[in-house]
Structure formats: C-alpha cells, structure tokens
Amino acid sequence: MLEEAAIRFVLGGVLVSFFAAIGTVLRPPSFAGLFGSAPSVAIATLALAFANKGPDYAAIESRSMIVGSLGLVAYGISCRWILRRPDTPVWVGAAACWFTWLAVTFVLALLVFGRS
C-alpha cells in the first residue's frame, strides 16, 4: 500500500511537471492549470491500473474517463449557455448545469457499459 502511494506520488509529480511545462508554452497562460492536472492524473491512474490489474481493467478505466470527460464537456457548454442569461438565479443555473453533467454521463455510461 505504501509502495503504491509512493509510486503515485512520484509518477504524478513527474507528469504534473511535464504537463505544466507544456502549459506554460501555450497561450493563454490559463492552459497551464488545465494541462498540469487532468492529463497527468489520468495517465498516472491508467499506468497504475495497467500495472496492477492488467490491460482489460485499464481499458474499462479509460472508457470511464472518456464518458466522464464528455459529461464535463456538456457541463461546460451548459454553463456557457446559462451565463448568457443574467436573469437566471445562480442556484438554478448551477443545478441545471450539474443535472446536464449527470444526465449526459449517465446516458453515455448506459450506452457504453450497458446495464450490468
């Protein structure tokens, strides 16, 4: 358990540093945070899943990440749509965006993984 935590720490740190360096080269600078977190955590998670549980498990994990990321894209689109309506109360907009993420992710998960 401690060995796996140490591997996650080192691998995550190396990957975060790598993607943060890429992010600083790109414009606008706000990409640095995006590239510094999500890809590095996903790669570290998939590498450890592959090493510990094999390629079949890593494939399921990667499909789950894709489904979740598509839900996040839908969430971002709905946030942009809600923000263009300044008369919408914040709690209504937030609830609508969260519901969009949940609904899209749930439907895609059912399509990808079935009912099992």
C-alpha positions as CSV (number, residue, x, y, z in Angstrom):
1,M,0.0,0.0,0.0
2,L,2.7,2.5,0.9
3,E,4.8,1.4,-2.1
4,E,1.8,2.2,-4.4
5,A,1.3,5.6,-2.8
6,A,5.0,6.4,-3.3
7,I,4.8,5.4,-7.0
8,R,1.6,7.5,-7.4
9,F,3.4,10.5,-5.7
10,V,6.5,10.3,-7.9
11,L,4.7,9.4,-11.2
12,G,2.1,12.1,-10.6
13,G,4.7,14.7,-9.7
14,V,6.7,14.0,-12.8
15,L,3.7,14.1,-15.1
16,V,2.2,17.2,-13.5
17,S,5.6,18.9,-14.0
18,F,5.8,17.8,-17.6
19,F,2.3,19.0,-18.5
20,A,2.7,22.2,-16.6
21,A,5.8,22.9,-18.7
22,I,3.7,22.3,-21.8
23,G,1.0,24.6,-20.4
24,T,3.4,27.5,-19.9
25,V,4.4,27.4,-23.5
26,L,0.8,27.6,-24.8
27,R,-1.3,30.7,-24.9
28,P,-3.3,31.8,-22.9
29,P,-1.5,31.0,-19.7
30,S,-4.6,29.6,-18.2
31,F,-3.9,26.4,-20.1
32,A,-1.1,25.7,-17.7
33,G,-3.6,24.7,-15.0
34,L,-5.6,22.6,-17.4
35,F,-2.5,20.7,-18.7
36,G,-1.0,20.5,-15.3
37,S,-3.7,18.4,-13.7
38,A,-6.2,16.4,-15.7
39,P,-3.9,14.6,-18.2
40,S,-1.2,13.8,-15.7
41,V,-3.6,12.3,-13.2
42,A,-5.4,10.3,-15.9
43,I,-2.1,8.9,-17.2
44,A,-0.8,8.1,-13.8
45,T,-4.1,6.3,-12.9
46,L,-4.1,4.4,-16.1
47,A,-0.5,3.4,-15.8
48,L,-1.0,2.0,-12.3
49,A,-4.3,0.3,-13.3
50,F,-2.4,-1.4,-16.2
51,A,0.5,-2.4,-14.0
52,N,-1.6,-3.7,-11.1
53,K,-4.7,-5.1,-12.7
54,G,-3.9,-5.6,-16.4
55,P,-5.0,-4.2,-19.8
56,D,-8.6,-5.2,-19.5
57,Y,-9.1,-3.2,-16.3
58,A,-7.2,-0.3,-17.7
59,A,-9.4,-0.3,-20.8
60,I,-12.5,-0.1,-18.6
61,E,-10.9,2.8,-16.6
62,S,-10.1,4.7,-19.8
63,R,-13.6,4.3,-21.2
64,S,-14.9,5.6,-17.9
65,M,-12.7,8.6,-18.1
66,I,-13.9,9.3,-21.7
67,V,-17.5,9.1,-20.6
68,G,-16.9,11.4,-17.7
69,S,-15.0,13.9,-19.8
70,L,-17.8,14.0,-22.4
71,G,-20.2,14.8,-19.5
72,L,-17.8,17.5,-18.4
73,V,-17.9,19.0,-21.9
74,A,-21.7,19.0,-21.8
75,Y,-21.4,20.7,-18.4
76,G,-19.2,23.4,-19.8
77,I,-21.5,24.0,-22.7
78,S,-24.5,24.3,-20.4
79,C,-22.6,26.7,-18.1
80,R,-21.8,28.9,-21.1
81,W,-25.4,28.8,-22.1
82,I,-26.7,29.7,-18.6
83,L,-24.1,32.5,-18.2
84,R,-25.7,34.3,-21.2
85,R,-28.9,34.6,-19.2
86,P,-28.2,37.0,-16.4
87,D,-31.7,36.9,-15.0
88,T,-31.3,33.2,-14.1
89,P,-30.7,32.7,-10.3
90,V,-27.3,31.2,-9.5
91,W,-28.7,28.2,-7.8
92,V,-31.0,27.4,-10.8
93,G,-28.1,27.7,-13.2
94,A,-25.8,25.6,-11.1
95,A,-28.4,22.9,-10.6
96,A,-29.2,22.9,-14.4
97,C,-25.5,22.5,-15.2
98,W,-24.9,19.7,-12.7
99,F,-28.0,17.9,-13.9
100,T,-26.7,18.2,-17.5
101,W,-23.4,16.7,-16.5
102,L,-25.1,13.9,-14.6
103,A,-27.7,13.1,-17.3
104,V,-25.1,13.1,-20.2
105,T,-22.7,10.9,-18.2
106,F,-25.4,8.5,-17.0
107,V,-26.8,8.1,-20.5
108,L,-23.3,7.6,-22.1
109,A,-22.4,5.1,-19.4
110,L,-25.5,3.1,-20.1
111,L,-24.7,3.1,-23.8
112,V,-21.0,2.2,-23.3
113,F,-21.3,-0.3,-20.4
114,G,-24.9,-1.5,-20.6
115,R,-26.9,-2.4,-17.5
116,S,-24.5,-4.8,-15.9
